[in-house]
């Protein structure tokens, strides 16, 4: 797989993970915690896929294959990092919604 293909996988899977995390937050806000859990599982699956491609890119570089730093590569990494941040926040927000339900 060339760098452009790997970057595309980072963008696609990172974007999907971010969307699933936001869907999980929306479900939790409506007290649908089963759906929120399902969306978080899907989010994590997409993040795992993206991580596999990111690891492939890192391994290529470690094996001596030069990786040209490009705007598209930075863009792919941005998507992945953004997705991880949104996922981490979603975990906390879902827990907050659960606590709010208990304290009602």
C-alpha positions in Angstrom: 0.0 0.0 0.0 1.4 3.4 -0.9 1.3 6.4 1.5 -1.7 8.0 -0.2 -3.8 4.9 0.2 -2.8 4.6 3.9 -3.6 8.3 4.4 -7.0 7.7 2.8 -7.6 4.9 5.3 -6.7 7.2 8.2 -9.1 9.9 6.9 -12.0 7.5 6.2 -11.7 5.4 9.4 -10.9 8.5 11.6 -13.9 10.3 10.2 -16.1 7.3 10.7 -14.9 6.9 14.3 -15.5 10.6 15.0 -19.1 10.3 13.6 -19.9 7.2 15.6 -18.6 8.9 18.8 -20.9 11.9 18.2 -23.8 9.5 17.5 -23.1 7.8 20.8 -23.2 11.2 22.6 -26.5 12.0 20.9 -28.0 8.6 21.9 -26.9 9.1 25.5 -28.5 12.5 25.6 -31.8 10.8 24.8 -31.1 8.1 27.5 -30.6 5.4 24.9 -27.5 3.9 26.5 -27.7 0.7 24.6 -27.4 2.5 21.3 -24.6 4.7 22.8 -22.7 1.6 23.7 -23.2 0.1 20.2 -22.0 3.4 18.6 -18.9 3.5 20.8 -18.1 -0.1 19.9 -18.3 0.9 16.2 -16.2 3.9 16.9 -13.5 1.8 18.5 -13.6 -0.6 15.6 -13.0 2.2 13.1 -10.2 3.6 15.3 -8.6 0.1 15.4 -8.6 0.0 11.6 -7.1 3.4 11.4 -4.4 2.4 13.9 -3.5 -0.6 11.8 -2.8 1.6 8.8 -0.9 4.1 10.9 1.2 1.3 12.3 1.9 0.1 8.7 3.2 3.5 7.8 5.4 3.8 10.9 6.8 0.3 10.3 7.7 1.2 6.7 9.6 4.2 7.9 11.3 2.1 10.6 12.3 -0.4 7.9 14.2 2.3 6.0 11.5 3.3 3.5 11.4 7.1 3.5 8.1 8.7 4.3 7.7 12.1 2.7 6.1 14.5 5.1 3.2 16.0 3.1 0.1 18.0 3.8 -2.1 15.0 3.0 -0.2 12.9 5.6 -0.7 15.6 8.2 -4.4 15.8 7.2 -4.7 12.0 7.8 -3.0 12.2 11.2 -5.3 15.2 12.1 -8.4 13.1 11.4 -7.1 10.2 13.5 -6.1 12.4 16.4 -9.4 14.3 16.3 -11.3 11.1 16.3 -9.4 9.8 19.3 -10.1 13.1 21.2 -13.8 13.0 20.4 -14.0 9.3 21.4 -12.3 10.1 24.8 -14.7 13.0 25.4 -17.7 10.8 24.4 -16.8 8.2 27.0 -16.9 10.9 29.7 -20.0 12.5 28.4 -21.9 9.2 28.3 -20.9 8.6 31.9 -22.1 12.1 32.8 -25.5 11.4 31.2 -25.8 8.1 33.2 -25.0 9.9 36.4 -27.6 12.6 35.6 -30.2 9.9 35.1 -29.3 8.3 38.5 -29.6 11.6 40.3 -32.9 12.6 38.7 
